[in-house]
């Protein structure tokens, strides 16, 4: 199953982007190196997802990324998602599931 791979990729992408955000907004320029490393690991993990199309991988991953971003917001930033956040994430995950699990032939 690709879900653990997508979840790990999301963790590295969100972590890397957050480090860039921290470096830029707070002048902590030493964070650029771990940020770039995390983003490189994200891209490598996403490339491991075995599908016939990079675009399909990116589309499925988009739904996972949205849900993971809300988890980040709730756990790291301590901002609870509201019902609209949760509804939007559910719609995106449903769309990602349709793309991932749809019959191809």
N, CA, C and O atoms as CSV, one atom per row, in Angstrom:
chain,resi,resn,atom,element,x,y,z
A,1,UNK,N,N,0.844,-1.197,0.000
A,1,UNK,CA,C,0.000,0.000,0.000
A,1,UNK,C,C,0.876,1.242,0.000
A,1,UNK,O,O,1.922,1.267,0.647
A,2,UNK,N,N,0.464,2.244,-0.704
A,2,UNK,CA,C,1.246,3.462,-0.852
A,2,UNK,C,C,0.976,4.488,0.243
A,2,UNK,O,O,1.695,5.483,0.333
A,3,UNK,N,N,-0.024,4.278,1.064
A,3,UNK,CA,C,-0.394,5.277,2.067
A,3,UNK,C,C,0.753,5.613,3.027
A,3,UNK,O,O,0.991,6.794,3.280
A,4,UNK,N,N,1.478,4.618,3.574
A,4,UNK,CA,C,2.604,4.991,4.450
A,4,UNK,C,C,3.670,5.818,3.731
A,4,UNK,O,O,4.262,6.720,4.323
A,5,UNK,N,N,3.912,5.514,2.472
A,5,UNK,CA,C,4.879,6.272,1.678
A,5,UNK,C,C,4.424,7.712,1.504
A,5,UNK,O,O,5.216,8.644,1.649
A,6,UNK,N,N,3.157,7.889,1.194
A,6,UNK,CA,C,2.614,9.239,1.041
A,6,UNK,C,C,2.645,9.995,2.375
A,6,UNK,O,O,2.954,11.187,2.403
A,7,UNK,N,N,2.327,9.310,3.474
A,7,UNK,CA,C,2.339,9.953,4.783
A,7,UNK,C,C,3.747,10.405,5.161
A,7,UNK,O,O,3.932,11.502,5.688
A,8,UNK,N,N,4.731,9.561,4.891
A,8,UNK,CA,C,6.116,9.931,5.186
A,8,UNK,C,C,6.574,11.089,4.293
A,8,UNK,O,O,7.254,12.005,4.755
A,9,UNK,N,N,6.199,11.039,3.025
A,9,UNK,CA,C,6.530,12.135,2.113
A,9,UNK,C,C,5.906,13.441,2.609
A,9,UNK,O,O,6.548,14.491,2.579
A,10,UNK,N,N,4.666,13.372,3.060
A,10,UNK,CA,C,3.992,14.575,3.573
A,10,UNK,C,C,4.721,15.125,4.793
A,10,UNK,O,O,4.870,16.339,4.934
A,11,UNK,N,N,5.173,14.242,5.671
A,11,UNK,CA,C,5.898,14.697,6.865
A,11,UNK,C,C,7.166,15.449,6.472
A,11,UNK,O,O,7.473,16.495,7.044
A,12,UNK,N,N,7.898,14.921,5.502
A,12,UNK,CA,C,9.123,15.605,5.074
A,12,UNK,C,C,8.825,16.902,4.332
A,12,UNK,O,O,9.545,17.887,4.495
A,13,UNK,N,N,7.768,16.912,3.518
A,13,UNK,CA,C,7.454,18.150,2.803
A,13,UNK,C,C,6.982,19.239,3.769
A,13,UNK,O,O,7.438,20.380,3.698
A,14,UNK,N,N,6.083,18.882,4.654
A,14,UNK,CA,C,5.585,19.872,5.611
A,14,UNK,C,C,6.716,20.335,6.521
A,14,UNK,O,O,6.854,21.528,6.790
A,15,UNK,N,N,7.522,19.395,6.993
A,15,UNK,CA,C,8.662,19.768,7.841
A,15,UNK,C,C,9.638,20.669,7.119
A,15,UNK,O,O,10.099,21.662,7.683
A,16,UNK,N,N,9.961,20.336,5.874
A,16,UNK,CA,C,10.888,21.154,5.096
A,16,UNK,C,C,10.339,22.542,4.823
A,16,UNK,O,O,11.052,23.538,4.946
A,17,UNK,N,N,9.074,22.602,4.453
A,17,UNK,CA,C,8.458,23.907,4.192
A,17,UNK,C,C,8.370,24.740,5.466
A,17,UNK,O,O,8.566,25.954,5.427
A,18,UNK,N,N,8.080,24.099,6.587
A,18,UNK,CA,C,8.020,24.827,7.853
A,18,UNK,C,C,9.399,25.374,8.224
A,18,UNK,O,O,9.510,26.488,8.737
A,19,UNK,N,N,10.443,24.593,7.965
A,19,UNK,CA,C,11.796,25.077,8.244
A,19,UNK,C,C,12.148,26.277,7.365
A,19,UNK,O,O,12.784,27.222,7.832
A,20,UNK,N,N,11.738,26.244,6.099
A,20,UNK,CA,C,11.956,27.397,5.223
A,20,UNK,C,C,11.196,28.602,5.778
A,20,UNK,O,O,11.734,29.708,5.833
A,21,UNK,N,N,9.962,28.387,6.183
A,21,UNK,CA,C,9.140,29.459,6.748
A,21,UNK,C,C,9.823,30.056,7.982
A,21,UNK,O,O,9.898,31.276,8.133
A,22,UNK,N,N,10.320,29.177,8.862
A,22,UNK,CA,C,11.023,29.631,10.062
A,22,UNK,C,C,12.288,30.410,9.700
A,22,UNK,O,O,12.549,31.477,10.255
A,23,UNK,N,N,13.060,29.873,8.775
A,23,UNK,CA,C,14.310,30.520,8.374
A,23,UNK,C,C,14.042,31.907,7.808
A,23,UNK,O,O,14.739,32.868,8.137
A,24,UNK,N,N,13.052,32.001,6.976
A,24,UNK,CA,C,12.749,33.261,6.292
A,24,UNK,C,C,12.134,34.294,7.245
A,24,UNK,O,O,12.561,35.447,7.282
A,25,UNK,N,N,11.147,33.874,7.998
A,25,UNK,CA,C,10.408,34.822,8.840
A,25,UNK,C,C,11.142,35.215,10.110
A,25,UNK,O,O,10.909,36.292,10.658
A,26,UNK,N,N,12.027,34.346,10.578
A,26,UNK,CA,C,12.695,34.608,11.854
A,26,UNK,C,C,14.206,34.765,11.717
A,26,UNK,O,O,14.924,34.834,12.715
A,27,UNK,N,N,14.680,34.822,10.482
A,27,UNK,CA,C,16.102,35.054,10.258
A,27,UNK,C,C,17.003,33.932,10.744
A,27,UNK,O,O,18.172,34.164,11.052
A,28,UNK,N,N,16.478,32.730,10.814
A,28,UNK,CA,C,17.268,31.574,11.248
A,28,UNK,C,C,17.818,30.858,10.006
A,28,UNK,O,O,17.364,29.773,9.643
A,29,UNK,N,N,18.790,31.483,9.378
A,29,UNK,CA,C,19.251,31.009,8.074
A,29,UNK,C,C,19.945,29.665,8.126
A,29,UNK,O,O,20.080,29.004,7.097
A,30,UNK,N,N,20.385,29.249,9.294
A,30,UNK,CA,C,20.995,27.933,9.439
A,30,UNK,C,C,19.978,26.813,9.174
A,30,UNK,O,O,20.369,25.668,8.951
A,31,UNK,N,N,18.686,27.133,9.197
A,31,UNK,CA,C,17.648,26.122,8.951
A,31,UNK,C,C,17.508,25.754,7.478
A,31,UNK,O,O,16.828,24.784,7.143
A,32,UNK,N,N,18.145,26.521,6.599
A,32,UNK,CA,C,18.021,26.229,5.170
A,32,UNK,C,C,18.556,24.844,4.814
A,32,UNK,O,O,17.964,24.152,3.986
A,33,UNK,N,N,19.656,24.433,5.420
A,33,UNK,CA,C,20.236,23.129,5.078
A,33,UNK,C,C,19.308,21.974,5.455
A,33,UNK,O,O,19.028,21.135,4.599
A,34,UNK,N,N,18.816,21.890,6.699
A,34,UNK,CA,C,17.874,20.801,6.988
A,34,UNK,C,C,16.572,20.914,6.193
A,34,UNK,O,O,15.947,19.902,5.876
A,35,UNK,N,N,16.166,22.136,5.872
A,35,UNK,CA,C,14.958,22.320,5.068
A,35,UNK,C,C,15.142,21.715,3.680
A,35,UNK,O,O,14.272,20.993,3.194
A,36,UNK,N,N,16.257,22.007,3.054
A,36,UNK,CA,C,16.512,21.472,1.714
A,36,UNK,C,C,16.673,19.958,1.736
A,36,UNK,O,O,16.237,19.273,0.811
A,37,UNK,N,N,17.290,19.439,2.774
A,37,UNK,CA,C,17.425,17.988,2.912
A,37,UNK,C,C,16.052,17.332,3.056
A,37,UNK,O,O,15.778,16.319,2.412
A,38,UNK,N,N,15.190,17.904,3.896
A,38,UNK,CA,C,13.841,17.361,4.080
A,38,UNK,C,C,13.052,17.406,2.775
A,38,UNK,O,O,12.344,16.454,2.446
A,39,UNK,N,N,13.168,18.498,2.036
A,39,UNK,CA,C,12.434,18.608,0.770
A,39,UNK,C,C,12.973,17.643,-0.281
A,39,UNK,O,O,12.207,17.129,-1.097
A,40,UNK,N,N,14.276,17.393,-0.271
A,40,UNK,CA,C,14.847,16.394,-1.183
A,40,UNK,C,C,14.341,14.996,-0.821
A,40,UNK,O,O,14.015,14.207,-1.708
A,41,UNK,N,N,14.275,14.689,0.456
A,41,UNK,CA,C,13.741,13.386,0.883
A,41,UNK,C,C,12.275,13.246,0.501
A,41,UNK,O,O,11.841,12.168,0.094
A,42,UNK,N,N,11.514,14.316,0.625
A,42,UNK,CA,C,10.115,14.307,0.194
A,42,UNK,C,C,10.009,13.923,-1.281
A,42,UNK,O,O,9.235,13.037,-1.645
A,43,UNK,N,N,10.788,14.590,-2.122
A,43,UNK,CA,C,10.720,14.324,-3.565
A,43,UNK,C,C,11.143,12.891,-3.879
A,43,UNK,O,O,10.540,12.238,-4.730
A,44,UNK,N,N,12.170,12.404,-3.202
A,44,UNK,CA,C,12.639,11.038,-3.432
A,44,UNK,C,C,11.557,10.035,-3.038
A,44,UNK,O,O,11.297,9.084,-3.774
A,45,UNK,N,N,10.926,10.241,-1.880
A,45,UNK,CA,C,9.875,9.329,-1.433
A,45,UNK,C,C,8.692,9.330,-2.393
A,45,UNK,O,O,8.136,8.276,-2.699
A,46,UNK,N,N,8.317,10.488,-2.857
A,46,UNK,CA,C,7.195,10.563,-3.787
A,46,UNK,C,C,7.522,9.858,-5.098
A,46,UNK,O,O,6.647,9.269,-5.734
A,47,UNK,N,N,8.797,9.924,-5.497
A,47,UNK,CA,C,9.205,9.243,-6.736
A,47,UNK,C,C,9.141,7.725,-6.592
A,47,UNK,O,O,9.076,7.017,-7.596
A,48,UNK,N,N,9.159,7.219,-5.372
A,48,UNK,CA,C,9.094,5.770,-5.152
A,48,UNK,C,C,7.691,5.203,-5.329
A,48,UNK,O,O,7.523,3.993,-5.478
A,49,UNK,N,N,6.686,6.069,-5.312
A,49,UNK,CA,C,5.306,5.593,-5.451
A,49,UNK,C,C,5.137,4.979,-6.833
A,49,UNK,O,O,5.345,5.637,-7.853
A,50,UNK,N,N,4.766,3.739,-6.849
A,50,UNK,CA,C,4.701,3.011,-8.114
A,50,UNK,C,C,3.379,3.144,-8.826
A,50,UNK,O,O,2.468,2.349,-8.594
A,51,UNK,N,N,3.255,4.117,-9.676
A,51,UNK,CA,C,2.080,4.220,-10.543
A,51,UNK,C,C,2.576,4.488,-11.959
A,51,UNK,O,O,3.767,4.701,-12.186
A,52,UNK,N,N,1.671,4.474,-12.876
A,52,UNK,CA,C,2.032,4.663,-14.281
A,52,UNK,C,C,2.182,6.128,-14.668
A,52,UNK,O,O,2.575,6.430,-15.795
A,53,UNK,N,N,1.874,7.043,-13.753
A,53,UNK,CA,C,1.880,8.462,-14.096
A,53,UNK,C,C,2.308,9.310,-12.907
A,53,UNK,O,O,1.767,9.178,-11.809
A,54,UNK,N,N,3.278,10.173,-13.137
A,54,UNK,CA,C,3.697,11.105,-12.085
A,54,UNK,C,C,2.536,12.026,-11.715
A,54,UNK,O,O,2.343,12.333,-10.539
A,55,UNK,N,N,1.776,12.461,-12.694
A,55,UNK,CA,C,0.642,13.338,-12.425
A,55,UNK,C,C,-0.384,12.691,-11.522
A,55,UNK,O,O,-0.963,13.353,-10.660
A,56,UNK,N,N,-0.615,11.395,-11.712
A,56,UNK,CA,C,-1.567,10.691,-10.851
A,56,UNK,C,C,-1.035,10.607,-9.423
A,56,UNK,O,O,-1.788,10.774,-8.464
A,57,UNK,N,N,0.259,10.348,-9.286
A,57,UNK,CA,C,0.872,10.324,-7.953
A,57,UNK,C,C,0.709,11.680,-7.287
A,57,UNK,O,O,0.336,11.757,-6.117
A,58,UNK,N,N,0.987,12.754,-8.028
A,58,UNK,CA,C,0.879,14.103,-7.465
A,58,UNK,C,C,-0.557,14.404,-7.045
A,58,UNK,O,O,-0.783,15.032,-6.011
A,59,UNK,N,N,-1.526,13.958,-7.841
A,59,UNK,CA,C,-2.933,14.216,-7.535
A,59,UNK,C,C,-3.360,13.480,-6.268
A,59,UNK,O,O,-4.010,14.060,-5.398
A,60,UNK,N,N,-2.995,12.210,-6.165
A,60,UNK,CA,C,-3.338,11.439,-4.968
A,60,UNK,C,C,-2.641,12.034,-3.754
A,60,UNK,O,O,-3.251,12.198,-2.697
A,61,UNK,N,N,-1.367,12.356,-3.908
A,61,UNK,CA,C,-0.604,12.924,-2.806
A,61,UNK,C,C,-1.209,14.244,-2.325
A,61,UNK,O,O,-1.136,14.563,-1.138
A,62,UNK,N,N,-1.797,15.002,-3.226
A,62,UNK,CA,C,-2.404,16.278,-2.848
A,62,UNK,C,C,-3.445,16.119,-1.753
A,62,UNK,O,O,-3.494,16.923,-0.822
A,63,UNK,N,N,-4.276,15.092,-1.854
A,63,UNK,CA,C,-5.271,14.841,-0.813
A,63,UNK,C,C,-4.626,14.480,0.513
A,63,UNK,O,O,-5.057,14.947,1.568
A,64,UNK,N,N,-3.596,13.652,0.460
A,64,UNK,CA,C,-2.866,13.259,1.669
A,64,UNK,C,C,-2.204,14.489,2.286
A,64,UNK,O,O,-2.227,14.663,3.504
A,65,UNK,N,N,-1.619,15.334,1.454
A,65,UNK,CA,C,-0.931,16.535,1.932
A,65,UNK,C,C,-1.893,17.472,2.670
A,65,UNK,O,O,-1.547,18.031,3.711
A,66,UNK,N,N,-3.075,17.633,2.137
A,66,UNK,CA,C,-4.055,18.515,2.769
A,66,UNK,C,C,-4.419,17.999,4.158
A,66,UNK,O,O,-4.455,18.771,5.116
A,67,UNK,N,N,-4.686,16.705,4.272
A,67,UNK,CA,C,-5.016,16.136,5.576
A,67,UNK,C,C,-3.833,16.247,6.534
A,67,UNK,O,O,-4.011,16.590,7.702
A,68,UNK,N,N,-2.630,15.959,6.047
A,68,UNK,CA,C,-1.437,16.046,6.895
A,68,UNK,C,C,-1.187,17.485,7.352
A,68,UNK,O,O,-0.720,17.707,8.469
A,69,UNK,N,N,-1.491,18.448,6.505
A,69,UNK,CA,C,-1.319,19.857,6.878
A,69,UNK,C,C,-2.243,20.241,8.028
A,69,UNK,O,O,-1.855,21.002,8.914
A,70,UNK,N,N,-3.452,19.718,8.011
A,70,UNK,CA,C,-4.376,20.002,9.113
A,70,UNK,C,C,-3.923,19.318,10.402
A,70,UNK,O,O,-4.095,19.869,11.489
A,71,UNK,N,N,-3.351,18.137,10.288
A,71,UNK,CA,C,-2.787,17.467,11.464
A,71,UNK,C,C,-1.633,18.289,12.018
A,71,UNK,O,O,-1.516,18.458,13.231
A,72,UNK,N,N,-0.784,18.798,11.138
A,72,UNK,CA,C,0.316,19.669,11.559
A,72,UNK,C,C,-0.225,20.899,12.281
A,72,UNK,O,O,0.270,21.275,13.343
A,73,UNK,N,N,-1.239,21.515,11.698
A,73,UNK,CA,C,-1.831,22.713,12.284
A,73,UNK,C,C,-2.358,22.422,13.693
A,73,UNK,O,O,-2.178,23.222,14.611
A,74,UNK,N,N,-3.010,21.269,13.848
A,74,UNK,CA,C,-3.601,20.925,15.141
A,74,UNK,C,C,-2.546,20.541,16.178
A,74,UNK,O,O,-2.671,20.903,17.348
A,75,UNK,N,N,-1.514,19.815,15.762
A,75,UNK,CA,C,-0.556,19.294,16.743
A,75,UNK,C,C,0.620,20.229,16.999
A,75,UNK,O,O,1.013,20.413,18.151
A,76,UNK,N,N,1.182,20.815,15.971
A,76,UNK,CA,C,2.371,21.651,16.117
A,76,UNK,C,C,1.991,23.105,16.395
A,76,UNK,O,O,2.536,23.736,17.301
A,77,UNK,N,N,1.060,23.622,15.615
A,77,UNK,CA,C,0.662,25.020,15.789
A,77,UNK,C,C,-0.433,25.194,16.841
A,77,UNK,O,O,-0.736,26.317,17.245
A,78,UNK,N,N,-1.020,24.096,17.279
A,78,UNK,CA,C,-2.057,24.109,18.309
A,78,UNK,C,C,-3.289,24.931,17.902
A,78,UNK,O,O,-3.904,25.608,18.726
A,79,UNK,N,N,-3.628,24.852,16.613
A,79,UNK,CA,C,-4.835,25.505,16.095
A,79,UNK,C,C,-5.776,24.391,15.637
A,79,UNK,O,O,-5.487,23.708,14.654
A,80,UNK,N,N,-6.879,24.200,16.325
A,80,UNK,CA,C,-7.769,23.103,15.945
A,80,UNK,C,C,-8.465,23.386,14.614
A,80,UNK,O,O,-8.933,24.500,14.378
A,81,UNK,N,N,-8.531,22.382,13.752
A,81,UNK,CA,C,-9.259,22.581,12.494
A,81,UNK,C,C,-10.751,22.760,12.777
A,81,UNK,O,O,-11.309,22.133,13.677
A,82,UNK,N,N,-11.378,23.625,11.990
A,82,UNK,CA,C,-12.823,23.793,12.150
A,82,UNK,C,C,-13.554,22.825,11.219
A,82,UNK,O,O,-12.925,22.048,10.500
A,83,UNK,N,N,-14.867,22.878,11.239
A,83,UNK,CA,C,-15.646,21.917,10.448
A,83,UNK,C,C,-15.398,22.081,8.955
A,83,UNK,O,O,-15.480,21.109,8.204
A,84,UNK,N,N,-15.098,23.295,8.520
A,84,UNK,CA,C,-14.845,23.528,7.097
A,84,UNK,C,C,-13.498,22.947,6.692
A,84,UNK,O,O,-13.354,22.412,5.593
A,85,UNK,N,N,-12.507,23.052,7.583
A,85,UNK,CA,C,-11.218,22.400,7.332
A,85,UNK,C,C,-11.423,20.894,7.177
A,85,UNK,O,O,-10.918,20.279,6.238
A,86,UNK,N,N,-12.166,20.316,8.106
A,86,UNK,CA,C,-12.375,18.863,8.104
A,86,UNK,C,C,-13.200,18.410,6.897
A,86,UNK,O,O,-12.908,17.380,6.290
A,87,UNK,N,N,-14.223,19.183,6.556
A,87,UNK,CA,C,-15.025,18.844,5.386
A,87,UNK,C,C,-14.189,18.923,4.119
A,87,UNK,O,O,-14.253,18.036,3.268
A,88,UNK,N,N,-13.411,19.978,3.995
A,88,UNK,CA,C,-12.558,20.122,2.816
A,88,UNK,C,C,-11.548,18.980,2.698
A,88,UNK,O,O,-11.325,18.448,1.610
A,89,UNK,N,N,-10.938,18.608,3.830
A,89,UNK,CA,C,-9.978,17.501,3.813
A,89,UNK,C,C,-10.665,16.192,3.440
A,89,UNK,O,O,-10.109,15.391,2.690
A,90,UNK,N,N,-11.868,15.973,3.960
A,90,UNK,CA,C,-12.601,14.746,3.632
A,90,UNK,C,C,-12.913,14.675,2.134
A,90,UNK,O,O,-12.779,13.619,1.517
A,91,UNK,N,N,-13.323,15.785,1.565
A,91,UNK,CA,C,-13.609,15.828,0.124
A,91,UNK,C,C,-12.342,15.522,-0.671
A,91,UNK,O,O,-12.374,14.763,-1.640
A,92,UNK,N,N,-11.229,16.119,-0.252
A,92,UNK,CA,C,-9.964,15.882,-0.964
A,92,UNK,C,C,-9.508,14.439,-0.842
A,92,UNK,O,O,-9.027,13.856,-1.814
A,93,UNK,N,N,-9.654,13.857,0.346
A,93,UNK,CA,C,-9.275,12.454,0.521
A,93,UNK,C,C,-10.169,11.525,-0.296
A,93,UNK,O,O,-9.702,10.523,-0.837
A,94,UNK,N,N,-11.430,11.856,-0.381
A,94,UNK,CA,C,-12.334,11.072,-1.219
A,94,UNK,C,C,-11.900,11.151,-2.682
A,94,UNK,O,O,-11.860,10.140,-3.383
A,95,UNK,N,N,-11.579,12.349,-3.127
A,95,UNK,CA,C,-11.092,12.512,-4.501
A,95,UNK,C,C,-9.804,11.752,-4.745
A,95,UNK,O,O,-9.637,11.130,-5.794
A,96,UNK,N,N,-8.889,11.798,-3.781
A,96,UNK,CA,C,-7.627,11.062,-3.918
A,96,UNK,C,C,-7.894,9.567,-3.990
A,96,UNK,O,O,-7.251,8.863,-4.768
A,97,UNK,N,N,-8.836,9.070,-3.187
A,97,UNK,CA,C,-9.166,7.639,-3.217
A,97,UNK,C,C,-9.752,7.226,-4.563
A,97,UNK,O,O,-9.439,6.152,-5.078
A,98,UNK,N,N,-10.597,8.073,-5.127
A,98,UNK,CA,C,-11.170,7.780,-6.447
A,98,UNK,C,C,-10.048,7.686,-7.485
A,98,UNK,O,O,-10.038,6.775,-8.312
A,99,UNK,N,N,-9.127,8.612,-7.438
A,99,UNK,CA,C,-8.012,8.604,-8.404
A,99,UNK,C,C,-7.140,7.365,-8.202
A,99,UNK,O,O,-6.775,6.697,-9.169
A,100,UNK,N,N,-6.808,7.059,-6.949
A,100,UNK,CA,C,-5.910,5.953,-6.661
A,100,UNK,C,C,-6.546,4.589,-6.937
A,100,UNK,O,O,-5.902,3.700,-7.494
A,101,UNK,N,N,-7.809,4.428,-6.548
A,101,UNK,CA,C,-8.438,3.118,-6.597
A,101,UNK,C,C,-9.331,2.888,-7.816
A,101,UNK,O,O,-9.852,1.789,-8.007
A,102,UNK,N,N,-9.506,3.909,-8.628
A,102,UNK,CA,C,-10.360,3.768,-9.803
A,102,UNK,C,C,-9.845,2.697,-10.744
A,102,UNK,O,O,-8.636,2.566,-10.936
A,103,UNK,N,N,-10.765,1.922,-11.339
A,103,UNK,CA,C,-10.344,0.869,-12.255
A,103,UNK,C,C,-9.691,1.465,-13.502
A,103,UNK,O,O,-10.201,2.418,-14.091
A,104,UNK,N,N,-8.593,0.907,-13.879
A,104,UNK,CA,C,-7.881,1.340,-15.086
A,104,UNK,C,C,-7.857,0.165,-16.051
A,104,UNK,O,O,-7.781,-0.987,-15.625
A,105,UNK,N,N,-7.920,0.436,-17.288
A,105,UNK,CA,C,-7.876,-0.705,-18.189
A,105,UNK,C,C,-7.880,-0.293,-19.573
A,105,UNK,O,O,-7.846,-1.136,-20.469
